[in-house]
Amino acid sequence: MLTANELQQRVSRMQEMLTGKGVQAALLLMPVDIYYFTGTRQNSALWIPADGQPMLLVRKSLSRARQESPIVDIRPFPSGKELSTTLGEAYLTVGMTFDAVPVQQQAYYSKVLPGRSFVDISMIVRELRSVKSPYEIEQIRFSAAKLSAVFAEVPRFLKAGMRELDLAAEIEYRLRRSGHEGYVRMRAFNQELFGGLAVSSGATSYGFFDGAVTGKGLSSASPQGASLDEIKANEPVLVDFAGVYNGYIVDMTRIFVIGSIDPELQRAFDVSLDIQEAVRRAMVPGAICEEIYKLAATMAESAGFGGNFMGMPGEQSRFVGHGVGLELDELPVLAQGFAMPLMAGQVIAVEPKFVLPGKGVIGIENTFVVTDQGGQRLSDLPDLIVAV
Amino acid sequence: MLTANELQQRVSRMQEMLTGKGVQAALLLMPVDIYYFTGTRQNSALWIPADGQPMLLVRKSLSRARQESPIVDIRPFPSGKELSTTLGEAYLTVGMTFDAVPVQQQAYYSKVLPGRSFVDISMIVRELRSVKSPYEIEQIRFSAAKLSAVFAEVPRFLKAGMRELDLAAEIEYRLRRSGHEGYVRMRAFNQELFGGLAVSSGATSYGFFDGAVTGKGLSSASPQGASLDEIKANEPVLVDFAGVYNGYIVDMTRIFVIGSIDPELQRAFDVSLDIQEAVRRAMVPGAICEEIYKLAATMAESAGFGGNFMGMPGEQSRFVGHGVGLELDELPVLAQGFAMPLMAGQVIAVEPKFVLPGKGVIGIENTFVVTDQGGQRLSDLPDLIVAV
């Protein structure tokens, strides 16, 4: 259970980071950020002064926010005129998450809070949220157990001739009944995802989604995930789903096949397991994110699959893992250009994958937590190509 | 099918509106806005000069954008240094949708496009998108037929003792197999929705969602929609779902009951039908949105349900209908404070609902298009409380 004590620790860490950056207070507007610090996701704004108690201002629903959150100071949202005195006139440098807050919102607060300067604290919030507490790690482990149970059922309903969409629907139905909350939160402005991907060999086409595989989807309005393509025997079926329970996301991928798999795909799969293990071993505090990516890319290259790693030739993503938690695209990212060191407690979905045009997509994905002994695995399901 | 001709008409209307407001060009960043004008939803930015041809700049996937969109000028996303000359130095007043674009994005474009002033064109884009073409109206009618077919099946699987979640899962499964795209796009910063609501009498609790009913949901991280509450006989079961096909959303609500309904709930339901019909008749071009809301609220008041209209006493929403299209929360809104006149072709989900504490939630919802003869209904399913 999310305790008042844990929330207090999160707020305290935030206050230390604000103080370290010379920011006097944070005004958080993103629902998921507010949930992280309060335990309630209502339509609200959260004020965290560097030197005092947080204040939650609620538009809707005040009563539900009060029921759910142990935060002491929860109030109805004040009018624009009252806001400045409610928050206190002494706080002149105010942090906001400019990565996600729309221009109109920031303009409103600039108007009603005259004299303040607003600074971007997106990276502070994202970095803080990237390090998971034991409670959060247990939540993700719980999500992994739920998701694994549904993955284990796939052989019961995967049949040749069914559409990718039918397979997706069977998986989504079971996830949902097991308590999956449905909504997979993503932070990046250009991203969105419904549940996950259940795709067959035709999914070597590409799309906007920041991953190795996008899927054709059902229309150009929703160009990702399952399509109406029929699943055939002897082709790899990639099932890449997010499990979301109590807000916490786990991300896993397994390959299924009706019949048997092409030897080159099998070889690429074996390479993905080798990469996963090398990445896992490298996931210690202090390791540099992009170095881990380079290690993975070099292994793919050495195995002769460099041009297939993490996407179609020409449309390759330059990452091999991404943080997960309350959002699917959290920090850190094991990617080109991410020079930051890993921290103990960060949770990362590691997903070495290959796209072989004309043959299909193949790979593995599990979720790990960074520890002194390397990545500790949170998703317990054998790393096998499951033949049906 | 979405034709090049229809896209050209949308762009031309946009250009007229930009010219009318003295804006020289629009730089659109929201995926759903870009889809509206191009027919492709990739990770991209769309430039529409008031006096020339649109240009689509694509990060991922360029090849898919080219396959899907008839827009002639589709290019790889230029570097920050190149962007200014790519777009043209002569355009000094540039419109952006500040309602949805994050501060970081706007800051980036301000930096790489020096000398330009950026203005908010959110209302232009939203107003333009609110008026649907015959093609779009057919899309929404198609979505309504699909959603209605699933609603019609509810009596086959609704059983006393099942959890709200089980009912939701059965509905979502059938919607998905029929081609529902899963993702229900919402524009408002604080909103999110998974599929819809399948809730029983316990759903008289409240939440952040901008509607009459929120549902308890599965956790405080996802406090909306179906919960683990068991559905009992003789209580109203409210099924309020969005159907999303080819990107277009229809919104409908029906009430089911295992057994029979409380007479007061039945009376409130009858009032909701009267309100729906009065609103429908009032939905002519030129009618003022908030006047229609007031008409509805007055009817609720006269019937003795004023304190129950559109929410719990104390947490009532002050609207009775909302635009739908590519997003669930489009313009216009039949709400307090919306003084704008209706336009022919606008599509509105009308949803008079009542929350009776201790008894349950009840009401109706259908989707209509504004015509000279009043609202023309797009969702064909009888307006009955369906007893199982």
Chai-1 contact restraints between the chains, C-beta under 6 A:
chainA,res_idxA,chainB,res_idxB,connection_type,confidence,min_distance_angstrom,max_distance_angstrom,comment,restraint_id
A,Y35,B,A221,contact,1.0,0.0,6.0,A-B,restraint_1
A,G39,B,S220,contact,1.0,0.0,6.0,A-B,restraint_2
A,T40,B,S220,contact,1.0,0.0,6.0,A-B,restraint_3
A,R41,B,A221,contact,1.0,0.0,6.0,A-B,restraint_4
A,R41,B,P223,contact,1.0,0.0,6.0,A-B,restraint_5
A,Q42,B,F208,contact,1.0,0.0,6.0,A-B,restraint_6
A,N43,B,N190,contact,1.0,0.0,6.0,A-B,restraint_7
A,N43,B,F208,contact,1.0,0.0,6.0,A-B,restraint_8
A,K60,B,F208,contact,1.0,0.0,6.0,A-B,restraint_9
A,S61,B,Y206,contact,1.0,0.0,6.0,A-B,restraint_10
A,S61,B,G207,contact,1.0,0.0,6.0,A-B,restraint_11
A,S61,B,E315,contact,1.0,0.0,6.0,A-B,restraint_12
A,R64,B,Y206,contact,1.0,0.0,6.0,A-B,restraint_13
A,R64,B,G207,contact,1.0,0.0,6.0,A-B,restraint_14
A,E68,B,S220,contact,1.0,0.0,6.0,A-B,restraint_15
A,F98,B,V103,contact,1.0,0.0,6.0,A-B,restraint_16
A,F98,B,Q104,contact,1.0,0.0,6.0,A-B,restraint_17
A,D99,B,P102,contact,1.0,0.0,6.0,A-B,restraint_18
A,D99,B,Q104,contact,1.0,0.0,6.0,A-B,restraint_19
A,A100,B,P102,contact,1.0,0.0,6.0,A-B,restraint_20
A,V101,B,V103,contact,1.0,0.0,6.0,A-B,restraint_21
A,P102,B,D99,contact,1.0,0.0,6.0,A-B,restraint_22
A,P102,B,A100,contact,1.0,0.0,6.0,A-B,restraint_23
A,P102,B,P102,contact,1.0,0.0,6.0,A-B,restraint_24
A,P102,B,F189,contact,1.0,0.0,6.0,A-B,restraint_25
A,V103,B,F98,contact,1.0,0.0,6.0,A-B,restraint_26
A,V103,B,V101,contact,1.0,0.0,6.0,A-B,restraint_27
A,V103,B,V103,contact,1.0,0.0,6.0,A-B,restraint_28
A,V103,B,Q106,contact,1.0,0.0,6.0,A-B,restraint_29
A,Q104,B,F98,contact,1.0,0.0,6.0,A-B,restraint_30
A,Q104,B,D99,contact,1.0,0.0,6.0,A-B,restraint_31
A,Q106,B,V103,contact,1.0,0.0,6.0,A-B,restraint_32
A,A169,B,Y173,contact,1.0,0.0,6.0,A-B,restraint_33
A,A169,B,R176,contact,1.0,0.0,6.0,A-B,restraint_34
A,A169,B,R177,contact,1.0,0.0,6.0,A-B,restraint_35
A,Y173,B,A169,contact,1.0,0.0,6.0,A-B,restraint_36
A,Y173,B,Y173,contact,1.0,0.0,6.0,A-B,restraint_37
A,R176,B,A169,contact,1.0,0.0,6.0,A-B,restraint_38
A,R177,B,A169,contact,1.0,0.0,6.0,A-B,restraint_39
A,G179,B,L218,contact,1.0,0.0,6.0,A-B,restraint_40
A,E181,B,L218,contact,1.0,0.0,6.0,A-B,restraint_41
A,E181,B,S222,contact,1.0,0.0,6.0,A-B,restraint_42
A,G182,B,F194,contact,1.0,0.0,6.0,A-B,restraint_43
A,Y183,B,E192,contact,1.0,0.0,6.0,A-B,restraint_44
A,Y183,B,F194,contact,1.0,0.0,6.0,A-B,restraint_45
A,F189,B,P102,contact,1.0,0.0,6.0,A-B,restraint_46
A,N190,B,N43,contact,1.0,0.0,6.0,A-B,restraint_47
A,E192,B,Y183,contact,1.0,0.0,6.0,A-B,restraint_48
A,F194,B,G182,contact,1.0,0.0,6.0,A-B,restraint_49
A,F194,B,Y183,contact,1.0,0.0,6.0,A-B,restraint_50
A,Y206,B,S61,contact,1.0,0.0,6.0,A-B,restraint_51
A,Y206,B,R64,contact,1.0,0.0,6.0,A-B,restraint_52
A,G207,B,S61,contact,1.0,0.0,6.0,A-B,restraint_53
A,G207,B,R64,contact,1.0,0.0,6.0,A-B,restraint_54
A,F208,B,Q42,contact,1.0,0.0,6.0,A-B,restraint_55
A,F208,B,N43,contact,1.0,0.0,6.0,A-B,restraint_56
A,F208,B,K60,contact,1.0,0.0,6.0,A-B,restraint_57
A,L218,B,G179,contact,1.0,0.0,6.0,A-B,restraint_58
A,L218,B,E181,contact,1.0,0.0,6.0,A-B,restraint_59
A,S219,B,N246,contact,1.0,0.0,6.0,A-B,restraint_60
A,S220,B,G39,contact,1.0,0.0,6.0,A-B,restraint_61
A,S220,B,T40,contact,1.0,0.0,6.0,A-B,restraint_62
A,S220,B,E68,contact,1.0,0.0,6.0,A-B,restraint_63
A,A221,B,Y35,contact,1.0,0.0,6.0,A-B,restraint_64
A,A221,B,R41,contact,1.0,0.0,6.0,A-B,restraint_65
A,A221,B,N246,contact,1.0,0.0,6.0,A-B,restraint_66
A,A221,B,G247,contact,1.0,0.0,6.0,A-B,restraint_67
A,S222,B,E181,contact,1.0,0.0,6.0,A-B,restraint_68
A,P223,B,R41,contact,1.0,0.0,6.0,A-B,restraint_69
A,N246,B,S219,contact,1.0,0.0,6.0,A-B,restraint_70
A,N246,B,A221,contact,1.0,0.0,6.0,A-B,restraint_71
A,G247,B,A221,contact,1.0,0.0,6.0,A-B,restraint_72
A,E315,B,S61,contact,1.0,0.0,6.0,A-B,restraint_73
